[in-house]
Amino acid sequence: MSLENKLRARLEKNKILLMTHIVLGYPSMAVNRQVVAQMVAGGVDCIEMQIPFSEPMADGPVILKANQDSLAAGTKVADCLAFGAEMTAQHDIPFLFMTYYNIVFKYGEEKFFKDCRSAGIEGLIIPDLPPEMGGNFFKLASEYQVAPVLIFAPTSTDARMAELHKSAAGFIYCVARRGVTGKQSEFGEDFNAYLERCRAATTLPLAVGFGIRNHDDVAAITGKADMAVIGSETIRLVDAQGPEAVGPFIAGLR
């Protein structure tokens, strides 16, 4: 079953899905294991695992620091692939990798897709790779059945959204506002109009991220989007209270 179909099946049971984000190797792979277990126990529908990169341009200070600390500790791409295989074997939800294109390029595009497929990874989010520059990437994504998740932003025109939809699979990641991850977002009339444009541009499920922090934020997009993405907030929680705090936090989001 494709990533899109798995998410649609989950939407039959929930009004909105939850996707969480971890940075692999931060604060350690051992803690990552605990956090993933807590997230699954708390009811997440999908987990986005970030392969750390030195210049994560879409990420705010919390995730940027996590990337830097993970790299300083020696996290390698091979470690992340092995961790991904371990998680997909243990937990019956979709797992994705998020990273930046230089990681894929240096590893080797086809080898990366082949190893993702072997590890059971169902999707990739590569924020700095537009379809115009990724012909072989998107060809391999189709060949290896690893969904390329593309991003809509409030600055995207209707024509650009329609063009991105042609290359996307799995779901569309709708950035809630301009800027980077981690800052609070507002969900007013402008946001609603933006989501209506997103919905009109694609047949794929819509995930909303950047600034989703609590139950009220998730409630604000329920009925408008299909999935809420929680990233920086869980990292803050682990830093402050430890991995055991993650499960109850996730369980209280919807």
C-alpha positions as MATLAB code, in Angstrom:
seq = 'MSLENKLRARLEKNKILLMTHIVLGYPSMAVNRQVVAQMVAGGVDCIEMQIPFSEPMADGPVILKANQDSLAAGTKVADCLAFGAEMTAQHDIPFLFMTYYNIVFKYGEEKFFKDCRSAGIEGLIIPDLPPEMGGNFFKLASEYQVAPVLIFAPTSTDARMAELHKSAAGFIYCVARRGVTGKQSEFGEDFNAYLERCRAATTLPLAVGFGIRNHDDVAAITGKADMAVIGSETIRLVDAQGPEAVGPFIAGLR';
ca = [
       0.000    0.000    0.000;
       1.335    3.439   -0.915;
       2.084    6.128    1.673;
      -0.907    8.135    0.471;
      -3.244    5.164    0.855;
      -1.896    4.352    4.315;
      -2.572    7.899    5.432;
      -6.059    7.876    3.905;
      -6.820    4.637    5.754;
      -5.786    6.314    9.003;
      -7.984    9.310    8.199;
     -10.990    7.001    8.336;
     -10.326    6.691   12.087;
      -9.190   10.236   12.930;
     -10.339   13.690   11.853;
      -6.700   14.754   11.656;
      -3.454   12.796   11.674;
      -0.260   13.582   13.563;
       3.260   13.512   12.159;
       6.205   14.104   14.453;
       9.807   15.015   13.717;
      13.069   13.860   15.281;
      16.670   14.710   14.450;
      18.603   11.471   14.280;
      21.517   11.336   16.685;
      20.159   14.128   18.893;
      20.680   13.894   21.734;
      21.624   10.293   20.882;
      20.301    7.327   18.940;
      19.449    5.682   22.265;
      17.210    8.601   23.198;
      15.790    8.624   19.649;
      14.641    5.032   20.242;
      12.879    6.023   23.438;
      11.269    9.042   21.828;
       9.973    7.073   18.830;
       8.479    4.457   21.167;
       6.779    7.237   23.145;
       5.479    8.859   19.967;
       4.011    5.600   18.690;
       2.468    4.854   22.086;
       0.988    8.364   22.084;
      -0.765    7.685   18.786;
       1.255    9.363   16.028;
       0.402    8.322   12.488;
       3.723    9.063   10.784;
       7.266    9.989   11.858;
       9.679   12.210    9.951;
      13.300   11.395   10.815;
      15.828   14.081    9.923;
      19.247   13.042    8.673;
      21.414   15.838   10.086;
      23.029   18.318    7.721;
      25.412   21.208    8.351;
      23.233   23.867    6.710;
      19.559   23.019    7.334;
      18.144   26.141    5.717;
      14.458   25.478    6.421;
      15.009   24.887   10.132;
      14.864   27.272   13.061;
      17.234   27.476   16.033;
      15.960   24.424   17.934;
      16.319   21.991   15.042;
      19.463   23.754   13.786;
      21.175   23.161   17.132;
      20.020   19.538   17.133;
      21.558   19.061   13.674;
      24.840   20.620   14.774;
      25.055   18.585   17.974;
      24.242   15.349   16.148;
      26.952   15.975   13.537;
      29.451   16.911   16.262;
      28.716   13.565   17.921;
      29.634   11.787   14.672;
      26.245   10.766   13.230;
      26.627    9.327    9.722;
      24.102    8.718    6.953;
      24.661    4.971    7.286;
      23.738    5.219   10.993;
      20.485    6.927   10.048;
      19.598    4.290    7.458;
      20.283    1.527    9.969;
      18.139    3.307   12.555;
      15.357    3.703   10.011;
      15.406   -0.027    9.246;
      15.253   -0.774   12.967;
      12.254    1.520   13.495;
      10.242    0.258   10.514;
      10.758   -3.303   11.743;
       9.504   -2.425   15.228;
       6.623   -0.005   14.621;
       3.663   -0.326   12.277;
       3.426    3.282   11.070;
       4.994    5.025    8.060;
       8.478    6.472    8.521;
      10.012    9.151    6.305;
      13.431   10.718    6.015;
      13.817   14.469    5.848;
      17.162   15.929    4.827;
      18.808   18.205    2.276;
      19.830   17.321   -1.241;
      23.595   17.413   -0.701;
      23.231   14.376    1.580;
      21.485   12.416   -1.179;
      23.897   13.652   -3.865;
      27.033   12.723   -1.923;
      25.642    9.346   -0.918;
      24.602    8.598   -4.498;
      21.004    9.057   -5.596;
      20.232    5.495   -6.641;
      22.083    3.940   -3.702;
      20.179    6.257   -1.360;
      16.815    5.226   -2.791;
      17.779    1.577   -2.821;
      18.859    1.706    0.815;
      15.760    3.675    1.821;
      13.584    1.055    0.177;
      15.485   -1.739    1.910;
      15.049    0.059    5.235;
      11.273    0.360    4.741;
      11.287    4.147    4.433;
       8.106    5.293    2.696;
       8.793    8.927    1.861;
      11.412   11.650    1.519;
      11.193   15.362    2.272;
      14.021   17.304    0.606;
      13.179   21.016    1.007;
      15.951   22.379   -1.211;
      15.317   20.230   -4.304;
      12.775   21.706   -6.763;
      11.378   19.366   -9.424;
      13.124   21.325  -12.170;
      16.503   20.285  -10.754;
      15.640   16.752   -9.693;
      14.690   14.821  -12.809;
      16.633   11.701  -11.902;
      15.617   11.984   -8.238;
      11.917   11.905   -9.061;
      12.419    9.104  -11.576;
      14.144    7.018   -8.901;
      11.453    7.902   -6.353;
       8.869    6.366   -8.658;
      11.040    3.358   -9.450;
      11.761    2.547   -5.805;
       8.308    3.572   -4.562;
       9.593    6.056   -1.996;
       7.198    9.008   -2.065;
       8.728   12.441   -2.775;
       6.858   14.839   -0.499;
       6.862   18.396   -1.837;
       6.216   21.681   -0.094;
       3.649   24.415   -0.607;
       4.272   27.815    1.014;
       2.112   30.909    1.476;
       4.261   32.568   -1.204;
       3.554   29.785   -3.741;
       1.358   30.890   -6.634;
      -1.542   28.735   -7.759;
       0.414   27.859  -10.902;
       3.455   26.832   -8.848;
       1.357   24.634   -6.575;
      -0.154   22.905   -9.599;
       3.318   22.315  -11.010;
       4.634   20.879   -7.728;
       1.631   18.557   -7.490;
       2.699   16.861  -10.738;
       5.915   15.563   -9.113;
       4.670   14.940   -5.562;
       3.458   11.756   -3.903;
       2.334   10.664   -0.447;
       1.143   14.046    0.770;
       1.851   17.753    0.420;
       3.656   19.546    3.233;
       2.023   22.961    3.641;
       4.268   25.439    5.419;
       2.029   27.451    7.740;
       3.910   30.731    7.343;
       6.995   32.404    5.933;
      10.301   31.738    7.682;
      11.816   28.729    9.416;
      10.581   26.055   11.783;
       9.904   26.563   15.462;
       8.093   29.923   15.682;
       4.440   30.228   16.629;
       2.030   30.329   13.695;
      -1.332   32.079   13.486;
      -4.353   30.413   11.904;
      -6.592   33.272   10.829;
      -8.422   34.192    7.648;
      -5.264   34.501    5.561;
      -4.197   31.024    6.619;
      -7.611   29.585    5.796;
      -7.511   31.140    2.331;
      -4.031   29.729    1.822;
      -5.162   26.218    2.762;
      -8.097   26.520    0.379;
      -5.615   27.285   -2.401;
      -3.521   24.284   -1.355;
      -6.563   22.015   -1.420;
      -7.550   23.229   -4.865;
      -4.071   22.559   -6.264;
      -3.675   18.898   -5.314;
      -5.524   15.661   -4.745;
      -2.971   14.554   -2.144;
      -3.531   14.805    1.625;
      -2.382   18.081    3.193;
      -0.005   18.205    6.151;
       0.552   21.512    7.963;
       3.791   22.247    9.784;
       5.915   25.123   11.130;
       4.696   26.340   14.507;
       2.273   23.568   15.553;
       2.834   23.414   19.303;
      -0.230   22.251   21.221;
      -3.784   20.907   21.246;
      -5.256   24.294   20.298;
      -3.031   24.534   17.211;
      -4.056   21.043   16.101;
      -7.719   21.877   16.728;
      -7.359   25.062   14.656;
      -6.412   23.120   11.531;
      -8.690   20.111   12.064;
     -11.192   19.955    9.227;
      -8.963   22.115    7.044;
      -5.863   19.920    6.760;
      -5.342   16.170    6.974;
      -2.232   16.033    9.150;
      -0.531   18.246   11.730;
       3.266   18.216   11.932;
       4.920   18.708   15.328;
       8.688   19.204   15.262;
      10.531   21.722   17.406;
       8.120   21.372   20.322;
       8.937   17.717   20.973;
      12.666   18.491   20.871;
      12.130   21.242   23.452;
      10.140   18.792   25.563;
      12.832   16.108   25.479;
      15.483   18.686   26.368;
      13.448   19.960   29.316;
      11.729   16.857   30.681;
      13.214   13.786   28.990;
      11.789   11.292   26.488;
       9.190    9.934   28.894;
       7.261   13.227   28.610;
       6.684   12.781   24.874;
       3.986   10.091   24.966;
       1.526   12.012   27.163;
       2.180   15.199   25.166;
       1.360   13.466   21.870;
      -1.703   11.765   23.349;
      -3.079   15.162   24.386;
      -2.753   16.841   20.987;
      -6.153   15.751   19.611;
];
